[in-house]
Amino acid sequence: MKTKILIAASLAALVVPAASFGSGPTGQDRENGARACHALRASLGQDVFRQSYGTAQSNRRNAMGRCVSQWAHAEHQNRLSARAACTAEKADPNFAASHDGKSFTDFYGTNRNKRNAFGKCVSGKAKALNNAPAPTT
């Protein structure tokens, strides 16, 4: 019985974040993508960047927009994955056993009342996922 509840909670944890973020990437995702793509263009050089992200139809003119779009979608997916993982961790009755006896709130919370634990969990996991290599076409 306990296992069925845990499985149901895990499945619900995956569905709820997807529904709440169903609209797609946010402005913050695009801003982060723009910064990443500008840095990538600087490191690769204009010609290689255009060859990597441009399209034949646009004569490689919209390479920056395509790069930002890919990054924004990747960051959005990473945030959804991080939120689902943190929801599952928070619901895990054995969390303390695998985290030096600390509860979810004690492990992730940083302010005096530890009320920021879920946000810190999501933020940390999303940042780790976002540090992956640049998407390519």
N, C-alpha and C positions, 0 to 999 in steps of 0.2 A: 504494500500500500504506500509506504514512504517513498519507494522508488518511482511509482507512478506519479506521485505529486511532484517530485523533483524533475521528472522528465517533462511533465506538463508545464511547470514553471519555466524550465529552460526554453521550451518551444515558444511560450508566451513572451519571453524576454527577447526572442529574435523577431517576433511579429510586431510588437508594440513600437520599437524604435523605427522600424521600416515605415510604419504607418505615420508616425509623428514627423518624419523627415521626408515624406514622399514627394515634396515639391522640388527637390533637386538641390544642387549646390547653392550655397549662400554667398553673399557679397564677400564675406571673410575668406571663403574658399578661393574666390577669384582673385582677391588681393594677394593672398599667399602664392597662388599660381603665377600671377604676374611677376612677383619678385623672383620666384624660382626660374621662370622663363627668361627674364632679363639677365640673370646670372648665367644661365645656361648658354644664352646667345653670346654673352661676353667670353665665356670660356671656349666655346666651339668655333666662334667666328661667324660672321654674317652669312657667308655662302653655305657652310656646312649646316648651319641652323635652318636656313631656308630649304635646303635639300631634304632635311629630316622632317620638317613640319609643314612645308608648303604642299600645295596640290597642283597638279598639271593644269586644272581649270583656271586657277587664279594666278598662274605664272609665279607661284611661290610668294605672292604678295601678302597673303593672310597667314603666314607662318606663326606669327606671335599669337594671334587669336586662336588658332588651332592648338598651339602648345598650352595656352592658358586654359582652354576648355578641357583638355585632357587632364591637366593637373587638378583643376577644380573638381572634376568628377571623381578622380582618384582620392582626393582629400575628403570629399563627401562620403565615399564608400568606407574610407578608413575610420571616420568618425562614427558611422553607423556600426561598424564592427566593434569599435572600442566600447561604444555604449552597450551593445549586447553582451560583450564580455564582462563588463563591470556589473551589469544587472545580474548575470549568472553568478558572479563572485559574491555579490551582496546576498543573494538568496542561498548560497551554499552553506549548509549547516556545519560543515567541516572546515570552514575558512580558517578559523583560529589554529587548528591543528597543523596546518601547512604554512602558517605565517607567524611563527614564534609565539603562539598563544595570544596574538593580538586580534581584536575584532576588526571587521571591515572599517569601521569608523576610526578606530585607533591607528590602523595601519595607513590609511590614506588621508585622514583629516589633519590639517595643519594649523587651523586657527584655534583660539582658546576653547571654543565649544565643539570643535570638530564637525561642524555642520557642512563643511565644504568637501567632505570625503568623496562623494559620488563624482562631483565635478573634477576633482583632482585625479581620480582614477581614470575618467574618460579622457581628460586632457593628456595625461602621461601616456596612455596607451595609443591615442591618436598621434601624438608626436613621434612615438617610436615607429608607428606604421608609416608616417609621412616621411621619415628619413630614408625611405627606400630609394633605389636608383630612379632616375628620371624615366617617365614613360616614353616609349618610342612607337612610331607608327608601323 
